[in-house]
Amino acid sequence: MISIRRSKDRGKADRGWLKGFYSFSFGDYHDPAYSNFSVLRVLNDDRIAAGNGFGPHAHRDMEIITYVLEGSLRHKDSTGECHILRPNEVQTMSAGSGIVHSEWNASESAPVHSIQIWITPASEDLQPSYQQVAFAPVEKRGHLRLLAGPQASEREQATIINQDARLYVTELAPGESIRRMLLTGRRAWIQVVRGDLNLNGDILDEGDGAGV
């Protein structure tokens, strides 16, 4: 069964410098029907104006994965990590027993468009950690490119999360298709971040998502 979550039905936030779209409950937005999807807790589609961002704030017991579509995002955290995240890179922060971080648009002239995903970890009170992996654009064209997954479960270089879940990205040319079989008991969430998609006969537009 496929359950479609249309872009227009997502939660929204507009702070002037931030325009956010929330597939699941987040912050002041609460939707009992979309509090999570299995271990997928948050899927935020954010656009941050130049020279703006989120100041230092704390997280605990969450796997936080960030993927930039356009622009660049500066990350700094209490473990001493300070990096800039760009398109075709993935960042994973395991909050574990507690971490404080900030996320800021690294540009003073251009906006940044990013997707942030939170995964509930399999264990709590783990050591906080940070990872960042870059890949060539061709690696996501026409097939699923792994961004994050459990340790020692995949051959592609990816960030490691503390959960039996996998995050992929793909870029399909017009008319191109891919097939992914789900094992019994497994679930999948598909999010369209650009363009449109035919998912088993259902048309998903930019911003739409679907649970399988």
N, CA, C and O of each residue as an XYZ file, in Angstrom:
848
protein
N       0.825     -1.186      0.000
C       0.000      0.000      0.000
C       0.872      1.254      0.000
O       1.889      1.313      0.692
N       0.467      2.253     -0.780
C       1.193      3.521     -0.855
C       0.323      4.630     -0.278
O      -0.823      4.807     -0.691
N       0.867      5.371      0.672
C       0.170      6.504      1.280
C       0.887      7.785      0.874
O       2.062      7.969      1.194
N       0.188      8.670      0.172
C       0.819      9.876     -0.377
C       0.627     11.064      0.555
O      -0.473     11.306      1.052
N       1.692     11.792      0.782
C       1.691     13.019      1.589
C       1.992     14.176      0.637
O       3.138     14.374      0.235
N       0.954     14.939      0.277
C       1.131     16.021     -0.685
C       1.867     17.204     -0.056
O       1.754     17.475      1.140
N       2.618     17.889     -0.898
C       3.411     19.033     -0.439
C       2.552     20.069      0.274
O       2.963     20.614      1.298
N       1.361     20.345     -0.258
C       0.490     21.377      0.311
C      -0.024     21.017      1.696
O      -0.475     21.890      2.438
N       0.040     19.736      2.050
C      -0.460     19.289      3.349
C       0.620     19.254      4.424
O       0.328     18.967      5.585
N       1.856     19.542      4.053
C       2.945     19.542      5.032
C       2.817     20.731      5.982
O       2.144     21.716      5.679
N       3.476     20.621      7.138
C       3.564     21.766      8.025
C       4.454     22.834      7.412
O       5.313     22.534      6.582
N       4.248     24.081      7.822
C       5.014     25.193      7.240
C       5.482     26.139      8.332
O       4.816     26.323      9.351
N       6.648     26.738      8.093
C       7.178     27.775      8.979
C       7.766     28.875      8.113
O       8.477     28.601      7.147
N       7.468     30.115      8.461
C       8.024     31.259      7.730
C       8.486     32.295      8.746
O       7.682     33.023      9.328
N       9.807     32.343      8.946
C      10.380     33.319      9.875
C      11.023     34.487      9.138
O      11.766     35.268      9.731
N      10.741     34.601      7.872
C      11.398     35.616      7.069
C      12.682     35.072      6.479
O      12.782     34.881      5.267
N      13.664     34.822      7.329
C      14.945     34.270      6.881
C      14.869     32.766      6.627
O      15.717     32.205      5.933
N      13.829     32.105      7.202
C      13.657     30.658      7.059
C      12.279     30.353      6.501
O      11.265     30.847      6.995
N      12.263     29.531      5.466
C      11.015     28.964      4.977
C      11.162     27.447      5.055
O      11.940     26.844      4.316
N      10.394     26.841      5.971
C      10.514     25.415      6.210
C       9.226     24.672      5.896
O       8.130     25.200      6.090
N       9.363     23.450      5.413
C       8.230     22.582      5.118
C       8.476     21.256      5.830
O       9.526     20.638      5.657
N       7.503     20.821      6.631
C       7.698     19.691      7.530
C       6.784     18.527      7.150
O       5.561     18.661      7.186
N       7.367     17.394      6.788
C       6.578     16.209      6.459
C       5.993     15.558      7.699
O       4.970     14.878      7.623
N       6.645     15.765      8.853
C       6.198     15.188     10.114
C       6.186     16.272     11.192
O       6.753     17.349     11.010
N       5.535     15.971     12.311
C       5.452     16.931     13.415
C       6.833     17.453     13.769
O       7.796     16.694     13.877
N       6.911     18.781     13.948
C       8.203     19.403     14.251
C       7.958     20.778     14.852
O       7.167     21.562     14.328
N       8.656     21.072     15.975
C       8.523     22.380     16.603
C       7.086     22.655     16.999
O       6.468     21.861     17.708
N       6.548     23.792     16.538
C       5.169     24.172     16.859
C       4.139     23.471     15.983
O       2.938     23.590     16.223
N       4.598     22.743     14.972
C       3.670     22.037     14.083
C       3.456     20.618     14.587
O       4.410     19.871     14.807
N       2.183     20.258     14.767
C       1.869     18.912     15.259
C       0.732     18.315     14.445
O      -0.338     18.911     14.320
N       0.975     17.135     13.896
C      -0.031     16.388     13.152
C      -0.012     14.952     13.664
O       0.917     14.208     13.351
N      -1.020     14.541     14.448
C      -1.022     13.188     15.020
C      -0.911     12.085     13.973
O      -0.405     11.000     14.261
N      -1.382     12.361     12.757
C      -1.320     11.346     11.697
C       0.073     11.229     11.097
O       0.397     10.237     10.444
N       0.899     12.256     11.325
C       2.256     12.266     10.766
C       3.260     12.708     11.827
O       3.939     13.724     11.680
N       3.336     11.920     12.901
C       4.337     12.181     13.938
C       5.655     11.500     13.604
O       6.721     11.936     14.040
N       5.570     10.431     12.831
C       6.761      9.692     12.417
C       6.343      8.681     11.356
O       5.157      8.501     11.082
N       7.336      8.027     10.768
C       7.104      6.912      9.857
C       8.135      5.866     10.228
O       9.285      5.935      9.794
N       7.718      4.883     11.041
C       8.659      3.924     11.616
C       9.740      4.698     12.381
O       9.396      5.500     13.249
N      11.026      4.493     12.098
C      12.087      5.210     12.820
C      12.398      6.573     12.205
O      13.238      7.306     12.726
N      11.730      6.923     11.101
C      11.884      8.246     10.495
C      11.054      9.241     11.299
O       9.824      9.200     11.271
N      11.730     10.129     12.011
C      11.045     11.059     12.915
C      10.823     12.437     12.294
O       9.781     13.049     12.527
N      11.774     12.935     11.514
C      11.698     14.286     10.953
C      12.173     14.253      9.505
O      13.140     13.566      9.176
N      11.482     15.004      8.638
C      11.942     15.236      7.274
C      11.579     16.679      6.944
O      10.440     16.984      6.590
N      12.562     17.554      7.067
C      12.353     18.988      6.873
C      13.002     19.469      5.584
O      14.132     19.096      5.267
N      12.281     20.292      4.853
C      12.735     20.902      3.604
C      12.902     22.393      3.896
O      11.914     23.123      3.972
N      14.147     22.849      4.062
C      14.427     24.207      4.538
C      15.110     25.065      3.486
O      15.980     24.605      2.747
N      14.696     26.311      3.438
C      15.374     27.331      2.634
C      15.778     28.462      3.569
O      14.926     29.096      4.192
N      17.083     28.711      3.665
C      17.626     29.681      4.616
C      18.250     30.834      3.848
O      19.065     30.623      2.949
N      17.865     32.047      4.203
C      18.370     33.238      3.515
C      19.855     33.439      3.784
O      20.396     32.931      4.767
N      20.504     34.182      2.900
C      21.939     34.473      3.031
C      22.238     35.107      4.381
O      21.502     35.971      4.857
N      23.343     34.657      4.996
C      23.804     35.238      6.247
C      22.947     34.924      7.450
O      23.061     35.599      8.473
N      22.087     33.912      7.361
C      21.200     33.543      8.462
C      21.335     32.060      8.785
O      21.993     31.310      8.065
N      20.701     31.652      9.881
C      20.747     30.254     10.247
C      20.289     30.017     11.668
O      19.731     30.901     12.318
N      20.534     28.812     12.136
C      20.154     28.387     13.474
C      21.357     28.519     14.403
O      22.404     27.918     14.160
N      21.207     29.300     15.461
C      22.279     29.440     16.439
C      22.447     28.172     17.258
O      21.745     27.190     17.019
N      23.377     28.170     18.234
C      23.639     26.972     19.032
C      22.374     26.438     19.716
O      21.644     27.186     20.365
N      22.134     25.161     19.562
C      20.999     24.497     20.200
C      21.365     23.034     20.415
O      22.243     22.497     19.740
N      20.688     22.402     21.358
C      21.068     21.058     21.803
C      20.185     19.978     21.186
O      19.017     20.204     20.870
N      20.789     18.785     21.022
C      20.064     17.585     20.615
C      20.537     16.422     21.479
O      21.624     16.452     22.055
N      19.688     15.397     21.552
C      20.046     14.201     22.294
C      19.343     12.997     21.656
O      18.186     13.083     21.246
N      20.058     11.886     21.582
C      19.500     10.612     21.126
C      18.733     10.735     19.806
O      17.549     10.408     19.719
N      19.434     11.210     18.798
C      18.852     11.317     17.462
C      19.968     11.261     16.420
O      21.037     11.838     16.618
N      19.714     10.562     15.306
C      20.624     10.543     14.170
C      20.143     11.626     13.199
O      19.054     11.507     12.637
N      20.938     12.674     12.997
C      20.509     13.832     12.215
C      21.334     13.906     10.929
O      22.550     14.093     10.963
N      20.654     13.757      9.808
C      21.301     13.687      8.498
C      20.904     14.913      7.685
O      19.719     15.225      7.565
N      21.893     15.607      7.126
C      21.631     16.821      6.355
C      22.201     16.674      4.950
O      23.320     16.199      4.759
N      21.403     17.094      3.975
C      21.794     17.013      2.567
C      21.458     18.343      1.908
O      20.304     18.770      1.939
N      22.446     19.004      1.312
C      22.260     20.317      0.691
C      21.971     20.155     -0.799
O      22.694     19.456     -1.509
N      20.907     20.809     -1.262
C      20.549     20.798     -2.680
C      21.154     21.975     -3.426
O      21.619     21.834     -4.557
N      21.146     23.143     -2.781
C      21.723     24.356     -3.373
C      22.363     25.187     -2.270
O      21.859     25.240     -1.148
N      23.483     25.839     -2.597
C      24.151     26.700     -1.631
C      25.114     25.935     -0.745
O      25.593     24.864     -1.117
N      25.398     26.485      0.432
C      26.339     25.856      1.364
C      25.916     26.156      2.795
O      25.389     27.229      3.090
N      26.156     25.200      3.672
C      25.715     25.274      5.063
C      26.912     25.063      5.979
O      27.661     24.099      5.820
N      27.091     25.968      6.942
C      28.199     25.854      7.887
C      27.720     25.173      9.167
O      26.732     25.585      9.774
N      28.437     24.126      9.563
C      28.122     23.372     10.780
C      29.232     23.567     11.806
O      30.416     23.538     11.470
N      28.835     23.767     13.065
C      29.792     23.846     14.171
C      29.152     23.191     15.378
O      27.980     23.436     15.667
N      29.915     22.348     16.099
C      29.310     21.673     17.246
C      30.250     21.598     18.443
O      31.419     21.975     18.369
N      29.698     21.097     19.552
C      30.411     21.076     20.827
C      31.496     20.018     20.895
O      32.249     19.981     21.868
N      31.602     19.148     19.882
C      32.704     18.185     19.848
C      33.942     18.778     19.181
O      34.990     18.136     19.117
N      33.811     20.024     18.680
C      34.934     20.691     18.024
C      34.891     20.640     16.516
O      35.769     21.192     15.853
N      33.879     19.982     15.956
C      33.760     19.896     14.492
C      33.245     21.218     13.926
O      32.328     21.828     14.476
N      33.849     21.650     12.818
C      33.420     22.863     12.120
C      33.643     22.633     10.628
O      34.785     22.537     10.180
N      32.565     22.546      9.863
C      32.673     22.184      8.449
C      31.649     22.943      7.619
O      30.674     23.476      8.149
N      31.880     22.984      6.318
C      30.915     23.528      5.372
C      30.395     22.383      4.509
O      31.172     21.613      3.943
N      29.078     22.283      4.417
C      28.416     21.226      3.656
C      27.889     21.803      2.348
O      27.220     22.837      2.334
N      28.202     21.117      1.247
C      27.815     21.577     -0.089
C      27.040     20.477     -0.820
O      26.972     19.349     -0.332
N      26.455     20.788     -1.984
C      25.772     19.747     -2.757
C      26.698     18.561     -3.056
O      27.907     18.721     -3.224
N      26.100     17.378     -3.116
C      26.821     16.120     -3.339
C      27.716     15.757     -2.163
O      28.749     15.108     -2.324
N      27.301     16.186     -0.986
C      27.914     15.778      0.276
C      26.785     15.453      1.249
O      25.693     16.013      1.158
N      27.059     14.552      2.168
C      26.083     14.232      3.206
C      26.754     14.367      4.562
O      27.918     14.005      4.736
N      26.013     14.888      5.506
C      26.510     15.072      6.871
C      25.607     14.292      7.822
O      24.382     14.370      7.728
N      26.210     13.549      8.728
C      25.448     12.853      9.759
C      26.009     13.202     11.124
O      27.204     13.055     11.379
N      25.130     13.666     11.993
C      25.494     13.971     13.373
C      24.709     13.034     14.283
O      23.479     13.066     14.311
N      25.430     12.200     15.023
C      24.800     11.337     16.016
C      24.813     12.083     17.341
O      25.868     12.261     17.951
N      23.636     12.519     17.785
C      23.568     13.363     18.981
C      23.907     12.587     20.245
O      24.490     13.146     21.174
N      23.551     11.312     20.294
C      23.908     10.473     21.424
C      23.530     11.073     22.770
O      22.404     11.536     22.957
N      24.474     11.063     23.705
C      24.223     11.532     25.073
C      24.046     13.036     25.157
O      23.689     13.557     26.214
N      24.289     13.746     24.057
C      24.045     15.185     24.028
C      25.078     15.941     23.220
O      26.278     15.706     23.361
N      24.617     16.848     22.373
C      25.512     17.663     21.557
C      24.848     19.021     21.318
O      23.625     19.118     21.224
N      25.667     20.056     21.221
C      25.191     21.397     20.894
C      25.802     21.775     19.551
O      27.005     21.614     19.349
N      24.982     22.274     18.637
C      25.518     22.644     17.326
C      24.778     23.851     16.764
O      23.712     24.230     17.249
N      25.365     24.440     15.737
C      24.724     25.524     14.995
C      24.800     25.207     13.514
O      25.718     24.524     13.060
N      23.822     25.710     12.758
C      23.784     25.547     11.302
C      23.528     26.916     10.700
O      22.539     27.571     11.029
N      24.413     27.345      9.823
C      24.348     28.701      9.308
C      24.597     28.688      7.807
O      25.458     27.955      7.321
N      23.850     29.491      7.082
C      24.128     29.671      5.660
C      25.539     30.227      5.528
O      25.842     31.293      6.065
N      26.398     29.511      4.816
C      27.806     29.914      4.708
C      28.014     31.072      3.748
O      29.115     31.617      3.665
N      26.968     31.456      3.021
C      27.080     32.547      2.049
C      26.402     33.813      2.569
O      25.378     33.749      3.248
N      26.989     34.956      2.241
C      26.386     36.251      2.578
C      25.546     36.798      1.428
O      24.976     37.883      1.535
N      25.468     36.044      0.322
C      24.762     36.562     -0.854
C      23.743     35.605     -1.466
O      22.873     36.043     -2.219
N      23.828     34.317     -1.163
C      22.944     33.339     -1.799
C      22.224     32.494     -0.753
O      22.801     32.193      0.292
N      20.978     32.108     -1.011
C      20.263     31.240     -0.070
C      20.799     29.817     -0.107
O      21.545     29.449     -1.015
N      20.416     29.023      0.879
C      20.764     27.603      0.896
C      19.469     26.799      1.009
O      18.566     27.148      1.769
N      19.402     25.725      0.243
C      18.246     24.824      0.258
C      18.741     23.467      0.731
O      19.602     22.863      0.092
N      18.206     22.986      1.841
C      18.687     21.729      2.413
C      17.531     20.853      2.870
O      16.428     21.330      3.139
N      17.812     19.568      2.950
C      16.891     18.579      3.497
C      17.522     18.027      4.769
O      18.683     17.617      4.766
N      16.748     18.017      5.862
C      17.260     17.428      7.102
C      16.334     16.302      7.552
O      15.111     16.446      7.576
N      16.950     15.184      7.906
C      16.232     13.969      8.282
C      16.700     13.522      9.659
O      17.900     13.471      9.930
N      15.753     13.200     10.519
C      16.076     12.667     11.837
C      15.620     11.212     11.907
O      14.490     10.880     11.551
N      16.519     10.359     12.371
C      16.232      8.941     12.561
C      16.380      8.611     14.043
O      17.387      8.955     14.662
N      15.378      7.943     14.610
C      15.476      7.505     16.000
C      16.521      6.394     16.106
O      16.423      5.404     15.381
N      17.522      6.527     16.990
C      18.578      5.513     17.072
C      18.102      4.233     17.752
O      17.107      4.228     18.476
N      18.828      3.159     17.507
C      18.500      1.878     18.132
C      18.894      1.847     19.600
O      18.316      1.094     20.382
N      19.884      2.669     19.983
C      20.363      2.728     21.371
C      20.488      4.177     21.805
O      20.718      5.061     20.980
N      20.337      4.420     23.102
C      20.442      5.767     23.644
C      21.776      5.969     24.355
O      22.509      5.017     24.622
N      22.072      7.239     24.656
C      23.266      7.629     25.419
C      24.576      7.198     24.764
O      25.538      6.867     25.457
N      24.615      7.200     23.445
C      25.838      6.863     22.724
C      26.784      8.056     22.697
O      26.387      9.179     23.008
N      28.033      7.810     22.326
C      29.005      8.887     22.196
C      28.630      9.771     21.006
O      28.458      9.257     19.901
N      28.498     11.092     21.204
C      28.187     11.971     20.073
C      29.282     11.907     19.008
O      30.461     11.760     19.329
N      28.885     12.018     17.747
C      29.871     11.942     16.669
C      29.389     12.725     15.456
O      28.212     13.065     15.338
N      30.340     13.005     14.549
C      30.047     13.763     13.325
C      30.752     13.094     12.157
O      31.904     12.679     12.276
N      30.056     12.987     11.018
C      30.652     12.436      9.802
C      30.212     13.272      8.603
O      29.119     13.837      8.583
N      31.089     13.335      7.609
C      30.745     14.015      6.362
C      31.402     13.274      5.206
O      32.599     12.989      5.241
N      30.620     12.966      4.192
C      31.110     12.207      3.038
C      30.713     12.940      1.761
O      29.575     13.389      1.622
N      31.658     13.057      0.830
C      31.397     13.660     -0.481
C      31.395     12.560     -1.545
O      32.049     11.529     -1.386
N      30.658     12.791     -2.625
C      30.621     11.828     -3.718
C      30.465     12.566     -5.038
O      30.027     13.717     -5.062
N      30.817     11.915     -6.125
C      30.703     12.517     -7.454
C      29.240     12.535     -7.889
O      28.511     11.580     -7.620
N      28.791     13.610     -8.560
C      27.391     13.691     -8.990
C      26.929     12.491     -9.810
O      25.769     12.089     -9.721
N      27.828     11.918    -10.607
C      27.451     10.800    -11.467
C      27.001      9.587    -10.652
O      26.269      8.737    -11.159
N      27.437      9.503     -9.390
C      27.109      8.340     -8.557
C      25.626      8.239     -8.221
O      25.154      7.159     -7.864
N      24.881      9.336     -8.328
C      23.450      9.304     -8.000
C      22.569      9.293     -9.242
O      21.346      9.220     -9.125
N      23.161      9.364    -10.418
C      22.373      9.458    -11.647
C      21.933      8.078    -12.135
O      22.756      7.239    -12.499
N      20.650      7.870    -12.132
C      20.100      6.637    -12.670
C      20.049      5.472    -11.717
O      19.553      4.406    -12.082
N      20.547      5.637    -10.504
C      20.435      4.567     -9.517
C      20.464      5.155     -8.110
O      20.761      6.335     -7.928
N      20.154      4.327     -7.120
C      20.116      4.773     -5.733
C      21.527      4.826     -5.163
O      22.242      3.824     -5.154
N      21.920      6.005     -4.689
C      23.245      6.193     -4.094
C      23.070      6.275     -2.576
O      22.373      7.156     -2.073
N      23.700      5.359     -1.859
C      23.581      5.322     -0.404
C      24.223      6.553      0.227
O      25.361      6.900     -0.090
N      23.483      7.213      1.124
C      24.015      8.343      1.884
C      24.320      7.963      3.323
O      25.318      8.411      3.889
N      23.464      7.139      3.918
C      23.643      6.754      5.322
C      23.057      5.371      5.541
O      22.047      5.010      4.936
N      23.702      4.597      6.414
C      23.212      3.259      6.713
C      23.929      2.680      7.908
O      24.866      3.295      8.417
N      23.515      1.500      8.376
C      24.159      0.868      9.522
C      25.565      0.384      9.180
O      25.879      0.136      8.016
N      26.384      0.256     10.174
C      27.793     -0.081      9.966
C      27.960     -1.435      9.291
O      27.284     -2.408      9.624
N      28.873     -1.467      8.339
C      29.294     -2.699      7.665
C      28.153     -3.400      6.929
O      28.169     -4.620      6.765
N      27.148     -2.610      6.481
C      26.027     -3.234      5.789
C      26.041     -2.974      4.285
O      25.318     -3.628      3.535
N      26.856     -2.028      3.846
C      26.874     -1.659      2.435
C      28.323     -1.502      1.966
O      29.232     -1.305      2.773
N      28.518     -1.591      0.652
C      29.863     -1.454      0.098
C      30.199     -0.023     -0.290
O      31.376      0.334     -0.351
N      29.187      0.812     -0.556
C      29.459      2.197     -0.912
C      29.893      2.991      0.316
O      29.443      2.727      1.431
N      30.777      3.971      0.095
C      31.165      4.848      1.188
C      29.972      5.709      1.570
O      29.378      6.373      0.721
N      29.630      5.695      2.837
C      28.478      6.445      3.323
C      28.684      6.742      4.796
O      29.571      6.175      5.433
N      27.863      7.630      5.334
C      27.911      7.881      6.769
C      27.205      6.740      7.497
O      26.317      6.086      6.950
N      27.618      6.519      8.735
C      27.089      5.415      9.535
C      26.082      5.952     10.543
O      26.355      6.926     11.246
N      24.915      5.312     10.612
C      23.927      5.679     11.614
C      23.670      4.501     12.547
O      23.890      3.344     12.188
N      23.206      4.815     13.741
C      22.958      3.802     14.766
C      21.512      3.300     14.674
O      20.729      3.420     15.615
N      21.193      2.741     13.520
C      19.851      2.212     13.288
C      19.871      1.363     12.018
O      20.650      1.616     11.100
N      19.003      0.354     11.981
C      18.886     -0.499     10.796
C      17.981      0.197      9.776
O      16.857     -0.231      9.515
N      18.507      1.274      9.215
C      17.784      2.066      8.215
C      18.793      2.581      7.206
O      19.975      2.721      7.519
N      18.331      2.863      6.000
C      19.222      3.342      4.946
C      18.588      4.527      4.234
O      17.383      4.554      3.984
N      19.423      5.498      3.917
C      18.981      6.689      3.211
C      19.697      6.757      1.868
O      20.924      6.678      1.799
N      18.909      6.906      0.795
C      19.461      6.958     -0.555
C      19.046      8.255     -1.241
O      18.061      8.888     -0.859
N      19.813      8.641     -2.261
C      19.442      9.746     -3.141
C      19.584      9.266     -4.580
O      20.447      8.445     -4.889
N      18.729      9.785     -5.455
C      18.862      9.473     -6.872
C      18.441     10.677     -7.703
O      17.690     11.540     -7.249
N      18.942     10.710     -8.924
C      18.573     11.746     -9.895
C      18.261     11.037    -11.202
O      19.138     10.416    -11.803
N      17.012     11.130    -11.642
C      16.569     10.406    -12.828
C      16.347     11.360    -13.994
O      15.769     12.434    -13.826
N      16.804     10.966    -15.164
C      16.547     11.729    -16.384
C      15.096     11.507    -16.811
O      14.486     10.522    -16.394
N      14.524     12.399    -17.636
C      13.154     12.201    -18.121
C      12.984     10.819    -18.752
O      13.761     10.418    -19.618
N      11.963     10.106    -18.308
C      11.684      8.780    -18.836
C      12.487      7.665    -18.201
O      12.219      6.493    -18.468
N      13.459      7.990    -17.372
C      14.298      6.972    -16.732
C      13.583      6.399    -15.515
O      12.805      7.093    -14.861
N      13.847      5.135    -15.214
C      13.186      4.499    -14.076
C      14.149      3.593    -13.328
O      15.160      3.146    -13.870
N      13.815      3.335    -12.075
C      14.547      2.373    -11.257
C      13.529      1.527    -10.504
O      12.384      1.937    -10.313
N      13.954      0.352    -10.084
C      13.086     -0.555     -9.336
C      13.782     -0.935     -8.027
O      14.980     -1.219     -8.006
N      13.022     -0.935     -6.956
C      13.561     -1.313     -5.652
C      12.564     -2.247     -4.978
O      11.412     -1.877     -4.752
N      13.001     -3.437     -4.663
C      12.146     -4.405     -3.995
C      12.331     -4.278     -2.482
O      13.456     -4.190     -1.991
N      11.216     -4.270     -1.751
C      11.268     -4.220     -0.293
C      11.116     -5.627      0.268
O      10.240     -6.382     -0.154
N      11.967     -5.968      1.213
C      11.847     -7.251      1.885
C      10.624     -7.243      2.794
O      10.155     -6.179      3.200
N      10.113     -8.412      3.111
C       8.954     -8.529      3.992
C       9.222     -7.823      5.319
O      10.253     -8.044      5.955
N       8.298     -6.986      5.721
C       8.436     -6.268      6.983
C       9.162     -4.944      6.881
O       9.195     -4.179      7.845
N       9.749     -4.662      5.722
C      10.463     -3.392      5.548
C       9.517     -2.331      4.997
O       8.538     -2.643      4.318
N       9.827     -1.076      5.301
C       9.027      0.047      4.828
C       9.950      1.061      4.161
O      11.163      1.051      4.371
N       9.355      1.937      3.353
C      10.157      2.950      2.659
C       9.376      4.253      2.575
O       8.156      4.263      2.415
N      10.116      5.354      2.689
C       9.539      6.679      2.456
C      10.260      7.291      1.261
O      11.490      7.316      1.222
N       9.500      7.783      0.290
C      10.057      8.430     -0.900
C       9.701      9.906     -0.841
O       8.538     10.255     -0.642
N      10.692     10.780     -1.013
C      10.458     12.223     -1.000
C      10.976     12.824     -2.301
O      12.131     12.617     -2.671
N      10.115     13.571     -2.995
C      10.510     14.237     -4.234
C      10.996     15.641     -3.886
O      10.224     16.457     -3.381
N      12.262     15.927     -4.151
C      12.811     17.241     -3.803
C      12.952     18.150     -5.016
O      13.098     19.364     -4.872
N      12.908     17.559     -6.221
C      12.936     18.332     -7.463
C      12.162     17.576     -8.537
O      12.206     16.347     -8.591
N      11.455     18.315     -9.390
C      10.767     17.688    -10.508
C       9.541     16.905    -10.077
O       8.915     17.226     -9.067
N       9.198     15.875    -10.845
C       8.062     15.021    -10.508
C       8.424     13.570    -10.780
O       9.423     13.270    -11.433
N       7.582     12.671    -10.261
C       7.914     11.250    -10.260
C       6.647     10.426    -10.426
O       5.607     10.742     -9.848
N       6.744      9.365    -11.224
C       5.671      8.384    -11.333
C       6.038      7.209    -10.428
O       6.973      6.461    -10.712
N       5.289      7.059     -9.336
C       5.550      5.992     -8.372
C       4.441      4.952     -8.483
O       3.350      5.136     -7.944
N       4.725      3.866     -9.180
C       3.733      2.794     -9.367
C       2.396      3.328     -9.874
O       1.338      2.841     -9.475
N       2.444      4.335    -10.760
C       1.228      4.881    -11.346
C       0.713      6.139    -10.677
O      -0.140      6.825    -11.242
N       1.208      6.464     -9.485
C       0.835      7.700     -8.798
C       1.851      8.790     -9.135
O       3.057      8.552     -9.069
N       1.374      9.979     -9.495
C       2.261     11.084     -9.835
C       2.563     11.906     -8.585
O       1.653     12.420     -7.934
N       3.833     12.022     -8.261
C       4.294     12.840     -7.141
C       4.995     14.066     -7.699
O       5.897     13.951     -8.529
N       4.577     15.237     -7.241
C       5.205     16.484     -7.652
C       6.251     16.909     -6.628
O       6.376     16.305     -5.563
N       6.998     17.956     -6.965
C       8.033     18.452     -6.057
C       7.440     18.756     -4.681
O       6.436     19.459     -4.567
N       8.070     18.220     -3.647
C       7.598     18.408     -2.280
C       6.694     17.304     -1.778
O       6.462     17.198     -0.574
N       6.172     16.472     -2.685
C       5.328     15.348     -2.270
C       6.188     14.226     -1.689
O       7.359     14.078     -2.036
N       5.589     13.451     -0.808
C       6.242     12.271     -0.258
C       5.272     11.105     -0.269
O       4.072     11.288     -0.473
N       5.794      9.901     -0.050
C       4.932      8.721     -0.026
C       5.536      7.657      0.870
O       6.738      7.395      0.829
N       4.683      7.048      1.680
C       5.094      5.926      2.511
C       4.645      4.624      1.885
O       3.515      4.507      1.410
N       5.530      3.652      1.887
C       5.236      2.351      1.287
C       5.374      1.272      2.355
O       5.171      0.092      2.070
